[in-house]
Amino acid sequence: MTARSLELIARADLVLYDRLVPATALDGARPEAELVYVGKRPGAPGMGQEEINRRLVDAGREGLRVVRLKGGDPFVFGRGSEEAAALAEAGFGYEVVPGVTAGVAAPAYAGIPATHRGTASAVAFVAGHEDPAKPDTAIDWGALARFPGTLVFYMGVARLAGNAAALIEAGRPAEEPAAVIERGSTPGQRVVTGTLGTIAAEAERAGIEAPAVAVVGEVAGRREGLAWFEKGPLFGLEVVVTRARPGAGALAGRLRALGAEPVELPLIRIEPRLDTPEVSRAIAGLGRYDLVCLTSPNGVGMLFEALGERGLDGRALAGARLAAIGPGTAAALARNGLTADLVPESFVAEGLAESFASLDPPPGRALMARASGARQVIPEALHSAGCSVDDVGFYDAVAQRPGPEGLDRLRGSDWITFTSASAVRSLAEALDGKLPEGPRVVSIGPVTSEAIRKLGWSVDAEAESHDVDGLISVLLDATASR
């Protein structure tokens, strides 16, 4: 997606979005924005185009900032020009934000260039769902057969055999390379290759379904040497991410880059507690602490949000040493311009507690800025060392029950990742204690693994380094023999 599209989504009051728009595209929308699905599925009823046009015009009359979000490019088989015409007729201004059309993106992800020097110097985009037997067809099959370049057919799975036959009958060589790409550029991508004469049978044999594009031309023969996307080490795997947002996005992005299809199923919701008397006293008295302990990126974020609400910044922590439970928390501090003084080798509470012995001089008074109700391992270690501790809950980690759709995705997934014991307990409650048999389980560390095993569930892989890097590493090791 373009930077401009993300900018507009973040400002919108209303987003009308299509079927092929991934859920993560809407993550940047404001919490109060209205998100309305107006997509259509082949053979299934959906909101008609006239109704969509009416919704856009009505929203304009209400003075709303509206984003009409489409898959691909709004002016390439997207009916965006019809909607723009309806707005223009009603007297409303609008902006068109071009996107990357499927006819370019899907072949590129399949290792098929739309053009190639010396092979194809032109490309034609064709609506593939029109019946060539109709007497009033708008497609000139003779011209397409003579076209000196690549043909890309959109929305043509059901008509693939007919379209291929029409091209061959009009003079296009039956032996010309061809390919069909299903769900192009997503981790569910599947590619079938053949010739113009065989591609329909090959696609039917493979069970190719919409959404898909078909490519006809010499460039389709280059896939074998240029295919890259399917070579990702986790390609084709569905991996459930149970981490709370916004941290879930970072893990999901790492998985996606390795070829997996992340299924975001946040089981914990972060609720700030920044207006409590305890937080107010802690911020007002920061100067009395010589150690501040942070046990998660969320804790760092909440601490700096509390500072900002009171007109302060990182300089308020100048007199204290900073302890971070792991590299992720240290990185969150670094994003706010501060370097952690202490990061243990073992990224768990016990590791941080053991590392306090290296502090010289030993801390006299410490602030724990973290989730309320967290384990007492660290405060007890500080107390034992003679340190006075203020354990302040800057936020609550609240169990979030997933909806039926999310649980259905979980049951069909390959792996489920757990990054906290609280997420384990939240899912157990949603599933009445019974984990589906399908997905294998990967845990971020021993505390989380213990919570999993207490429920009678198996831990198939446990990260040696108790952070996102460790989680990714153990998942790669566990799937290396695929």
C-alpha positions as CSV (number, residue, x, y, z in Angstrom):
1,M,0.0,0.0,0.0
2,T,1.2,3.5,-0.7
3,A,2.1,5.9,2.1
4,R,-0.7,8.2,0.9
5,S,-3.3,5.5,1.3
6,L,-2.2,4.8,4.8
7,E,-2.3,8.5,5.6
8,L,-5.8,8.9,4.4
9,I,-7.1,5.8,6.3
10,A,-5.6,7.2,9.5
11,R,-7.7,10.4,9.0
12,A,-11.0,8.8,7.8
13,D,-14.3,9.0,9.5
14,L,-15.7,6.2,7.3
15,V,-13.9,3.4,5.3
16,L,-15.8,1.4,2.7
17,Y,-13.6,-1.6,1.9
18,D,-13.6,-4.5,-0.6
19,R,-13.2,-8.2,-0.3
20,L,-9.5,-8.4,-1.3
21,V,-8.4,-5.8,1.2
22,P,-6.5,-7.5,4.1
23,A,-7.6,-6.8,7.6
24,T,-4.2,-5.4,8.5
25,A,-4.8,-2.6,6.0
26,L,-7.3,-1.1,8.4
27,D,-5.1,-1.3,11.5
28,G,-4.2,2.4,11.1
29,A,-7.8,3.6,11.2
30,R,-8.9,5.7,14.1
31,P,-10.8,3.7,16.8
32,E,-13.9,5.8,16.3
33,A,-13.9,5.4,12.5
34,E,-16.7,3.4,10.9
35,L,-15.5,0.4,8.9
36,V,-18.0,-0.9,6.4
37,Y,-17.5,-4.0,4.3
38,V,-19.0,-3.6,0.8
39,G,-17.2,-6.4,-1.0
40,K,-18.6,-8.9,-3.5
41,R,-17.9,-12.6,-3.8
42,P,-18.4,-14.5,-7.1
43,G,-21.8,-16.1,-7.1
44,A,-22.8,-14.5,-3.8
45,P,-25.0,-11.5,-3.2
46,G,-23.3,-8.4,-2.1
47,M,-23.9,-4.6,-1.9
48,G,-24.8,-3.4,-5.4
49,Q,-22.7,-0.7,-7.1
50,E,-25.6,1.7,-7.1
51,E,-25.9,1.3,-3.3
52,I,-22.2,1.8,-2.9
53,N,-22.4,5.0,-4.9
54,R,-25.3,6.2,-2.8
55,R,-23.4,5.5,0.4
56,L,-20.5,7.6,-0.8
57,V,-22.8,10.5,-1.8
58,D,-24.7,10.3,1.5
59,A,-21.4,10.4,3.5
60,G,-20.4,13.4,1.5
61,R,-23.6,15.2,2.4
62,E,-22.9,14.4,6.1
63,G,-19.5,16.1,5.8
64,L,-17.5,12.9,6.5
65,R,-14.0,12.2,5.5
66,V,-14.4,9.0,3.5
67,V,-11.9,6.4,2.1
68,R,-13.2,4.0,-0.5
69,L,-10.6,1.2,-0.2
70,K,-10.2,-1.2,-3.1
71,G,-8.0,-4.1,-3.8
72,G,-5.3,-3.3,-6.5
73,D,-5.9,-0.1,-8.4
74,P,-9.3,1.7,-8.2
75,F,-9.2,2.6,-11.9
76,V,-8.1,-0.9,-13.3
77,F,-11.2,-3.2,-13.3
78,G,-12.1,-1.6,-9.9
79,R,-15.2,0.5,-11.0
80,G,-13.5,3.4,-9.3
81,S,-14.3,5.7,-12.2
82,E,-18.0,4.9,-11.8
83,E,-17.9,5.9,-8.1
84,A,-15.8,9.0,-8.9
85,A,-18.4,10.0,-11.6
86,A,-21.2,9.7,-9.0
87,L,-19.4,12.0,-6.6
88,A,-18.6,14.5,-9.4
89,E,-22.3,14.5,-10.4
90,A,-23.3,15.2,-6.8
91,G,-20.8,18.1,-6.6
92,F,-18.3,16.5,-4.2
93,G,-14.5,16.7,-4.5
94,Y,-12.4,13.6,-4.3
95,E,-8.8,12.3,-4.6
96,V,-7.8,9.2,-6.5
97,V,-4.9,7.3,-4.9
98,P,-3.4,4.8,-7.5
99,G,-2.6,1.3,-6.2
100,V,-0.7,-1.7,-7.5
101,T,-3.0,-3.7,-9.8
102,A,-3.1,-7.5,-9.6
103,G,-2.0,-7.8,-13.2
104,V,1.4,-6.5,-12.2
105,A,1.7,-7.6,-8.6
106,A,0.6,-11.2,-8.9
107,P,2.9,-12.1,-11.8
108,A,5.8,-10.4,-10.1
109,Y,5.2,-12.5,-7.0
110,A,5.1,-15.6,-9.1
111,G,8.4,-14.7,-10.8
112,I,6.8,-13.7,-14.1
113,P,7.7,-10.3,-15.5
114,A,4.9,-8.5,-17.3
115,T,7.5,-7.3,-19.8
116,H,11.0,-8.5,-20.6
117,R,13.6,-7.0,-22.9
118,G,13.7,-8.8,-26.2
119,T,10.6,-11.0,-25.3
120,A,7.7,-8.7,-24.5
121,S,7.6,-5.0,-24.9
122,A,3.9,-4.5,-24.3
123,V,1.3,-5.8,-21.9
124,A,-2.5,-5.9,-22.2
125,F,-5.0,-6.2,-19.3
126,V,-8.2,-8.0,-20.2
127,A,-11.4,-8.7,-18.3
128,G,-11.5,-12.5,-18.4
129,H,-15.0,-13.0,-17.2
130,E,-16.7,-11.9,-20.4
131,D,-18.2,-14.7,-22.5
132,P,-16.5,-14.8,-25.9
133,A,-19.5,-16.5,-27.4
134,K,-21.8,-13.5,-26.8
135,P,-22.6,-11.7,-30.1
136,D,-22.0,-8.3,-28.4
137,T,-18.7,-9.1,-26.8
138,A,-16.5,-6.0,-26.3
139,I,-13.3,-8.1,-26.6
140,D,-11.7,-8.3,-30.0
141,W,-10.2,-11.8,-29.8
142,G,-8.5,-11.4,-33.2
143,A,-6.7,-8.3,-32.0
144,L,-5.6,-10.0,-28.8
145,A,-4.4,-13.1,-30.7
146,R,-2.2,-10.7,-32.8
147,F,-1.1,-8.6,-29.8
148,P,2.8,-8.6,-29.7
149,G,3.2,-9.0,-26.0
150,T,1.8,-10.3,-22.7
151,L,-1.9,-10.8,-22.0
152,V,-3.1,-10.7,-18.4
153,F,-6.7,-11.8,-17.8
154,Y,-8.5,-10.7,-14.6
155,M,-11.4,-12.6,-13.0
156,G,-11.3,-15.3,-15.6
157,V,-11.0,-18.7,-13.7
158,A,-14.5,-19.8,-14.7
159,R,-13.9,-18.8,-18.3
160,L,-10.3,-19.9,-18.6
161,A,-11.0,-22.8,-21.0
162,G,-13.3,-20.6,-23.2
163,N,-10.9,-17.7,-23.3
164,A,-7.9,-20.0,-24.2
165,A,-10.0,-21.6,-27.0
166,A,-11.0,-18.2,-28.3
167,L,-7.4,-17.1,-28.5
168,I,-6.2,-20.3,-30.2
169,E,-9.1,-20.1,-32.7
170,A,-8.2,-16.5,-33.5
171,G,-4.6,-17.5,-34.2
172,R,-2.7,-17.4,-30.9
173,P,-0.2,-20.3,-30.8
174,A,-1.5,-23.1,-28.5
175,E,2.1,-23.9,-27.5
176,E,2.7,-20.4,-26.1
177,P,3.6,-20.4,-22.3
178,A,0.8,-19.6,-19.9
179,A,0.3,-19.4,-16.1
180,V,-2.5,-18.9,-13.6
181,I,-1.8,-17.3,-10.2
182,E,-4.3,-17.8,-7.4
183,R,-4.2,-15.3,-4.4
184,G,-1.1,-13.7,-5.8
185,S,1.2,-11.9,-3.4
186,T,-0.3,-13.5,-0.4
187,P,1.1,-16.5,1.6
188,G,-1.7,-18.6,0.1
189,Q,-0.4,-18.0,-3.4
190,R,-0.5,-20.9,-5.8
191,V,0.8,-21.0,-9.4
192,V,0.1,-23.4,-12.2
193,T,2.0,-23.3,-15.5
194,G,1.5,-24.8,-18.9
195,T,0.7,-23.7,-22.4
196,L,-2.2,-21.8,-23.8
197,G,-3.6,-25.1,-25.0
198,T,-3.1,-26.9,-21.6
199,I,-3.5,-24.3,-18.9
200,A,-7.2,-24.7,-18.4
201,A,-6.9,-28.4,-17.7
202,E,-3.9,-27.8,-15.5
203,A,-5.7,-25.2,-13.5
204,E,-8.8,-27.4,-13.1
205,R,-6.6,-30.4,-12.0
206,A,-5.0,-28.1,-9.3
207,G,-8.3,-26.8,-8.1
208,I,-7.4,-23.2,-8.8
209,E,-10.1,-20.8,-7.6
210,A,-10.8,-17.1,-7.6
211,P,-9.3,-14.6,-7.0
212,A,-6.7,-15.4,-9.8
213,V,-5.1,-13.9,-12.8
214,A,-4.0,-15.7,-16.0
215,V,-0.9,-14.7,-17.9
216,V,-0.3,-15.7,-21.6
217,G,3.0,-14.9,-23.2
218,E,6.6,-15.9,-23.5
219,V,7.3,-14.2,-20.1
220,A,5.3,-17.0,-18.4
221,G,8.1,-19.4,-19.3
222,R,10.6,-17.4,-17.2
223,R,8.9,-18.4,-13.9
224,E,11.2,-21.4,-13.3
225,G,14.3,-19.2,-13.2
226,L,12.7,-16.2,-11.4
227,A,10.3,-17.6,-8.8
228,W,11.2,-16.2,-5.4
229,F,8.2,-15.8,-3.2
230,E,7.5,-19.5,-2.5
231,K,11.1,-20.0,-1.5
232,G,10.4,-18.4,1.9
233,P,11.3,-20.9,4.7
234,L,7.8,-20.6,6.2
235,F,5.9,-20.2,2.9
236,G,2.4,-21.7,3.0
237,L,2.2,-22.0,6.8
238,E,-0.6,-20.3,8.8
239,V,0.8,-19.1,12.1
240,V,-1.5,-17.7,14.8
241,V,-0.1,-14.6,16.6
242,T,-1.8,-14.2,20.1
243,R,0.3,-11.2,21.1
244,A,-1.5,-8.0,22.2
245,R,-1.6,-5.2,19.7
246,P,0.4,-3.2,18.7
247,G,3.2,-5.7,19.4
248,A,1.4,-8.3,17.4
249,G,2.1,-6.4,14.2
250,A,5.9,-6.7,14.5
251,L,5.8,-10.5,14.9
252,A,3.2,-10.8,12.1
253,G,5.4,-8.7,9.9
254,R,8.4,-11.0,10.6
255,L,6.4,-14.1,9.8
256,R,5.0,-12.6,6.6
257,A,8.5,-11.7,5.4
258,L,9.4,-15.4,5.8
259,G,6.5,-16.5,3.7
260,A,4.0,-17.5,6.4
261,E,0.4,-16.3,6.6
262,P,0.1,-14.7,10.1
263,V,-3.4,-14.9,11.7
264,E,-3.6,-12.2,14.3
265,L,-5.7,-13.4,17.2
266,P,-4.9,-11.0,20.1
267,L,-5.9,-12.6,23.4
268,I,-4.8,-9.7,25.6
269,R,-5.9,-6.1,25.4
270,I,-3.7,-3.3,26.9
271,E,-5.7,-0.9,29.0
272,P,-3.8,2.1,30.4
273,R,-4.0,3.0,34.1
274,L,-2.3,6.4,33.8
275,D,-4.8,8.4,35.7
276,T,-4.5,6.4,38.9
277,P,-3.0,8.1,42.1
278,E,-0.2,5.5,42.1
279,V,1.0,6.4,38.6
280,S,0.7,10.2,39.4
281,R,2.8,9.8,42.6
282,A,5.4,7.7,40.7
283,I,5.8,10.3,38.0
284,A,5.8,13.2,40.4
285,G,8.5,11.5,42.5
286,L,10.8,10.2,39.7
287,G,13.7,12.0,41.2
288,R,13.8,9.8,44.2
289,Y,14.4,6.5,42.2
290,D,17.9,5.4,41.3
291,L,16.6,2.3,39.4
292,V,13.6,2.1,37.0
293,C,12.7,-1.5,35.8
294,L,10.8,-2.1,32.6
295,T,9.6,-5.6,31.8
296,S,7.9,-5.1,28.4
297,P,7.7,-2.7,25.5
298,N,4.2,-1.9,26.6
299,G,5.6,-0.8,30.0
300,V,8.0,1.5,28.2
301,G,5.2,2.9,26.0
302,M,2.9,3.6,29.0
303,L,5.7,5.2,31.0
304,F,6.5,7.7,28.3
305,E,2.8,8.3,27.6
306,A,2.4,9.1,31.3
307,L,5.4,11.5,31.1
308,G,4.0,13.2,28.0
309,E,0.5,13.7,29.6
310,R,2.3,15.7,32.4
311,G,4.5,17.7,30.1
312,L,7.6,15.7,30.7
313,D,10.0,13.6,28.6
314,G,13.0,11.3,29.0
315,R,15.0,13.9,30.9
316,A,12.8,13.2,33.9
317,L,14.6,9.8,34.2
318,A,18.1,11.3,34.1
319,G,18.9,10.4,37.7
320,A,18.0,6.7,37.4
321,R,19.6,3.6,36.0
322,L,17.3,1.8,33.6
323,A,16.8,-2.0,33.6
324,A,15.1,-3.7,30.7
325,I,14.0,-7.4,30.8
326,G,15.2,-8.1,27.2
327,P,16.3,-6.6,23.9
328,G,12.7,-5.8,22.8
329,T,12.2,-3.6,25.9
330,A,15.6,-2.1,25.5
331,A,14.8,-1.3,21.9
332,A,11.6,0.4,23.0
333,L,13.7,2.6,25.4
334,A,16.1,3.3,22.5
335,R,13.2,4.6,20.3
336,N,12.6,7.1,23.1
337,G,16.2,8.2,23.1
338,L,17.4,6.2,26.2
339,T,19.8,3.4,26.6
340,A,19.2,0.6,29.0
341,D,21.9,0.3,31.7
342,L,21.0,-3.4,32.4
343,V,19.8,-6.1,30.1
344,P,20.1,-9.7,31.4
345,E,21.4,-12.6,29.3
346,S,18.2,-14.5,30.1
347,F,15.1,-12.5,29.0
348,V,12.8,-13.5,31.9
349,A,12.0,-12.1,35.3
350,E,14.4,-14.5,37.0
351,G,17.2,-13.4,34.7
352,L,16.6,-9.7,35.4
353,A,16.4,-10.4,39.2
354,E,19.7,-12.3,39.1
355,S,21.4,-9.4,37.2
356,F,20.7,-6.9,39.9
357,A,23.8,-8.3,41.8
358,S,26.0,-6.6,39.1
359,L,24.7,-3.1,39.9
360,D,27.3,-1.0,41.7
361,P,26.3,0.7,43.8
362,P,23.3,-1.4,44.7
363,P,19.9,0.4,44.2
364,G,18.3,2.0,47.2
365,R,14.9,2.7,45.7
366,A,13.4,1.3,42.5
367,L,10.3,1.9,40.4
368,M,8.6,-1.1,38.6
369,A,6.6,0.4,35.7
370,R,4.7,-2.6,34.4
371,A,1.3,-4.4,34.2
372,S,-0.7,-4.6,37.3
373,G,-0.9,-8.0,39.0
374,A,2.4,-9.2,37.5
375,R,4.6,-11.9,39.1
376,Q,6.6,-10.8,42.2
377,V,9.9,-12.3,41.2
378,I,11.6,-9.0,40.5
379,P,10.3,-7.0,43.5
380,E,11.1,-9.8,45.9
381,A,14.7,-9.9,44.5
382,L,15.1,-6.2,45.0
383,H,13.6,-6.4,48.5
384,S,16.1,-9.1,49.4
385,A,18.9,-6.9,48.2
386,G,17.7,-4.2,50.6
387,C,16.0,-2.0,48.0
388,S,12.7,-0.2,48.5
389,V,10.4,-0.9,45.6
390,D,7.3,0.9,44.3
391,D,5.6,-1.7,42.1
392,V,3.2,0.5,40.0
393,G,0.7,-0.9,37.5
394,F,0.8,1.5,34.5
395,Y,-1.6,-0.7,32.6
396,D,-3.8,-3.7,32.8
397,A,-3.4,-6.8,30.6
398,V,-7.0,-7.8,30.1
399,A,-8.1,-11.1,28.6
400,Q,-9.7,-10.6,25.2
401,R,-12.0,-13.3,24.0
402,P,-11.6,-14.0,20.2
403,G,-14.7,-14.2,18.0
404,P,-15.9,-17.2,16.2
405,E,-14.1,-16.3,12.9
406,G,-10.8,-16.0,14.7
407,L,-11.3,-19.4,16.5
408,D,-12.1,-21.0,13.1
409,R,-8.9,-19.7,11.7
410,L,-7.0,-21.0,14.7
411,R,-8.4,-24.5,14.2
412,G,-7.2,-24.6,10.6
413,S,-3.7,-23.1,11.3
414,D,-0.4,-24.9,11.4
415,W,1.2,-23.2,14.4
416,I,0.1,-21.1,17.3
417,T,2.5,-18.8,19.1
418,F,2.3,-17.8,22.7
419,T,4.3,-14.9,24.1
420,S,2.8,-14.8,27.6
421,A,1.1,-17.0,30.2
422,S,-1.8,-14.6,30.3
423,A,-2.5,-15.2,26.6
424,V,-2.5,-19.0,27.3
425,R,-5.1,-18.6,30.0
426,S,-7.2,-16.3,27.9
427,L,-7.4,-18.8,25.0
428,A,-8.0,-21.7,27.4
429,E,-11.1,-19.8,28.7
430,A,-12.3,-19.2,25.2
431,L,-11.9,-22.8,24.2
432,D,-13.2,-24.3,27.5
433,G,-9.7,-25.7,28.1
434,K,-9.5,-27.8,24.9
435,L,-6.9,-26.8,22.3
436,P,-7.8,-28.0,18.8
437,E,-5.7,-30.9,17.5
438,G,-4.5,-29.2,14.3
439,P,-2.1,-26.4,15.3
440,R,1.3,-27.1,16.9
441,V,2.4,-24.9,19.8
442,V,5.5,-22.7,20.1
443,S,6.2,-20.9,23.4
444,I,8.4,-17.9,24.0
445,G,9.9,-19.3,27.2
446,P,9.7,-21.5,30.3
447,V,7.1,-19.5,32.2
448,T,4.7,-19.5,29.2
449,S,5.4,-23.2,28.6
450,E,4.6,-24.0,32.2
451,A,1.2,-22.3,31.8
452,I,0.6,-24.3,28.6
453,R,1.4,-27.7,30.2
454,K,-0.7,-26.9,33.3
455,L,-3.7,-27.1,30.9
456,G,-2.6,-30.5,29.6
457,W,-1.5,-29.0,26.3
458,S,1.8,-29.9,24.6
459,V,4.6,-27.5,23.8
460,D,6.1,-28.5,20.4
461,A,8.9,-25.9,20.5
462,E,10.2,-23.4,23.1
463,A,12.4,-20.4,22.2
464,E,15.9,-20.5,23.7
465,S,16.1,-16.7,23.5
466,H,12.9,-15.5,25.2
467,D,12.0,-12.8,22.7
468,V,10.6,-12.4,19.2
469,D,13.9,-13.3,17.6
470,G,14.0,-16.5,19.6
471,L,10.4,-17.3,18.7
472,I,11.2,-16.9,15.0
473,S,14.4,-18.9,15.3
474,V,12.8,-21.9,17.0
475,L,9.9,-21.9,14.5
476,L,12.4,-22.0,11.6
477,D,14.2,-24.9,13.3
478,A,11.0,-26.8,13.9
479,T,9.8,-26.4,10.2
480,A,13.2,-26.8,8.5
481,S,12.6,-30.5,7.5
482,R,9.4,-29.7,5.6
